[in-house]
């Protein structure tokens, strides 16, 4: 893999993570596009490292992927347990989007462009789709809500 290809993989991952983060930042305020871009960038970097170590050895790639997923799990837990949300559980969809961003980045790092594109595309579709069973908040509730949305 050339240096230019390495840069391309990491940049594409960052852009995809940024776009997923833009969608999430429309709905919540404490996790935004920069966070998602960084997570996807880290995933791409891990994928590139895995390729450069032993691209033919699936065990090496699997071990690095497991480490990425473990680390991203902690970030996702932080999103779910954000102090602005009180004791209720919020942010699970955002935590899942964080996870997908890391995996999209990892796929980009490995050069798995179709996997990255399909995963990111499905993520956009799912995140943009209305929640089928969510209760609609009244206009008054939305106007009074100055706290971070969870």
For each residue, the residues with C-beta under 8 A, 3 or more apart:
1: 5 6 48 51 52 111
2: 5 6
3: 6 7
4: 7 8
5: 1 2 8 9 111
6: 1 2 3 9 10 48
7: 3 4 10 11
8: 4 5 11 12
9: 5 6 12 13 44 47 48 108 109 111
10: 6 7 13 14 41 44 45 48 108 109
11: 7 8 14 15
12: 8 9 15 16 44 108 116
13: 9 10 16 17 40 41 43 44 104 105 108 109 116
14: 10 11 17 18 37 38 40 41 44 105
15: 11 12 18 19 37
16: 12 13 19 20 40 101 104 105 108 116 120
17: 13 14 20 21 33 36 37 38 39 40 41 43 101 104 105
18: 14 15 21 22 33 34 36 37 40
19: 15 16 22 23 33 120 124
20: 16 17 23 24 36 40 97 100 101 104 120 123 124 127
21: 17 18 24 25 31 32 33 34 35 36 37 101
22: 18 19 25 26 32 33
23: 19 20 26 27 97 124 127 128
24: 20 21 27 28 31 32 33 36 94 97 127
25: 21 22 28 29 31 32 33
26: 22 23
27: 23 24 149
28: 24 25 31 91 94 148 149 150
29: 25 32 148 149
30: 79 82 84 148 150
31: 21 24 25 28 35 36 79 91 94 98
32: 21 22 24 25 29 35 36
33: 17 18 19 21 22 24 25 36 37
34: 18 21 37 38
35: 21 31 32 38 39 98
36: 17 18 20 21 24 31 32 33 39 40 97 98 101
37: 14 15 17 18 21 33 34 40 41
38: 14 17 34 35 41 42
39: 17 35 36 42 43 72 75 98 101 102 105
40: 13 14 16 17 18 20 36 37 43 44 101 102 104 105 108
41: 10 13 14 17 37 38 44 45 105
42: 38 39 45 46 68 71 102 105
43: 13 17 39 40 46 47 68 72 101 102 103 104 105 106 107 108 109
44: 9 10 12 13 14 40 41 47 48 105 106 108 109
45: 10 41 42 48 49 105 109
46: 42 43 49 50 64 65 67 68 105 106 109
47: 9 43 44 50 51 64 105 106 107 108 109 110
48: 1 6 9 10 44 45 51 52 109 110
49: 45 46 52 53 64 109
50: 46 47 53 54 55 60 61 64 65 109 110
51: 1 47 48 55 61 109 110 111
52: 1 48 49 55
53: 49 50 57 60 64
54: 50 57 60 61
55: 50 51 52 61
56:
57: 53 54 60 61
58: 61 62
59: 62 63
60: 50 53 54 57 63 64
61: 50 51 54 55 57 58 64 65 110
62: 58 59 65 66
63: 59 60 66 67
64: 46 47 49 50 53 60 61 67 68
65: 46 50 61 62 68 69 106
66: 62 63 69 70
67: 46 63 64 70 71
68: 42 43 46 64 65 71 72 102 106
69: 65 66 72 73 99 102 103
70: 66 67 73 74
71: 42 67 68 74 75
72: 39 43 68 69 75 76 98 99 102
73: 69 70 76 77 99
74: 70 71 77 78
75: 39 71 72 78 79 95 98
76: 72 73 79 80 95 96 98 99
77: 73 74 80 81 95
78: 74 75 81 82
79: 30 31 75 76 82 91 94 95 98
80: 76 77 89 90 91 92 95
81: 77 78 85
82: 30 78 79 85 90 91 148 150
83: 86
84: 30 147 148 150
85: 81 82 88 89 90 91 148 150
86: 83
87:
88: 85 150
89: 80 85 92
90: 80 82 85 150
91: 28 31 79 80 82 85 94 95 150
92: 80 89 95 96
93: 96 97 127
94: 24 28 31 79 91 97 98
95: 75 76 77 79 80 91 92 98 99
96: 76 92 93 99 100
97: 20 23 24 36 93 94 100 101 123 127
98: 31 35 36 39 72 75 76 79 94 95 101 102
99: 69 72 73 76 95 96 102 103
100: 20 96 97 103 104 119 120 123
101: 16 17 20 21 36 39 40 43 97 98 104 105
102: 39 40 42 43 68 69 72 98 99 105 106
103: 43 69 99 100 106 107 119
104: 13 16 17 20 40 43 100 101 107 108 116 119 120 123
105: 13 14 16 17 39 40 41 42 43 44 45 46 47 101 102 108 109
106: 43 44 46 47 65 68 102 103 109 110
107: 43 47 103 104 110 112 113 115 116 119
108: 9 10 12 13 16 40 43 44 47 104 105 111 112 113 116
109: 9 10 13 43 44 45 46 47 48 49 50 51 105 106
110: 47 48 50 51 61 106 107
111: 1 5 9 51 108
112: 107 108 115 116
113: 107 108 116 117
114: 117 118
115: 107 112 118 119
116: 12 13 16 104 107 108 112 113 119 120
117: 113 114 120 121
118: 114 115 121 122
119: 100 103 104 107 115 116 122 123
120: 16 19 20 100 104 116 117 123 124
121: 117 118 124 125
122: 118 119 125 126
123: 20 97 100 104 119 120 126 127
124: 19 20 23 120 121 127 128
125: 121 122 128 129
126: 122 123 129
127: 20 23 24 93 97 123 124
128: 23 124 125
129: 125 126
130: 134
131: 134
132:
133:
134: 130 131
135:
136:
137: 141 142
138: 141 142
139: 142 143
140: 143 144
141: 137 138 144 145
142: 137 138 139 145
143: 139 140
144: 140 141
145: 141 142 149
146:
147: 84
148: 28 29 30 82 84 85
149: 27 28 29 145
150: 28 30 82 84 85 88 90 91
